[in-house]
Amino acid sequence: MTINDRERDRIIALAALVQAVTLVQQIAETGQVNQTEFETLLNSLLETSATTTEAVYGDVSQLKSGLKQLNQQLSKKKSKQDIGQLRHIINLLHLERKLAKRPAMLDLISREIEQIPQQIDYFGEINNPQVIARFADIYHRTISELTPRIHVHGDHSFLLQPYNVNRIRSLLLAGIRAAILWHQKGGRRWQFIFQSNKILNIATELYPSDETKTDFDSTKK
């Protein structure tokens, strides 16, 4: 299958959105998260000069779990967890459209994020709890004011921990960033219904859904 650059960028952005939702669920249910994938999404919030969507995330290989879960979402067999994640994905896409109509809020988010690198320099790494708390605060003061509100379900012992709440909000902010990229590349919510097979084919080209496959060909077009 031949994939044009716009389609490739669109599915990479969608995979990043799915990865954000997947990691949110991991934290909610286990209190744990894949640190590399988490940092990839945090870094995407700071990348504003990338020439391609892939460059926003460093490399397609950084979105393996997102592509894998996207394959699962578009397959006919869905678990109860998959359905819950799909609800979050659709809600984030809807929130992105609400945000697009609030230029003042968008500007506030941009200005706040522009200050994050100074914090990273001070604390030494993007994964520092204080930096994560700053990302979370940006989400809380902006996106959380919009509807629909994202209600995350999981183990209350994990969801009541402030650090986990901050990580979840940071990931939701990264999910909004991915949704913006998805829309900029021509992504629309109705495509989940009418072009699901095409999306699945592209996602499979980028990362085969076969769980037994261990090789990841990030150069596959």
Buried (B, 14 or more C-beta within 10 A) or exposed (E): EEBEEEBBBBBBBBBBBBBBBBBBBBBBBEBEBBEEBBBBBBBBBBEEEEEEBBBBBBEBBBBBBBBBBBBBBBEEEBEEBBEBBBBBBEBBBBBBBBBEEBEEBBEBBEEBBEEBEEBBEEBEEBBBEEBBBBBBBBBBEBBBEBEEEBEBEBEEEBBEEEBBBBBBBBBBBBBBBBBBBBBEBEBEBEBBEEBEEBBBBBBBBBBBBEEEEEEBEEEEE
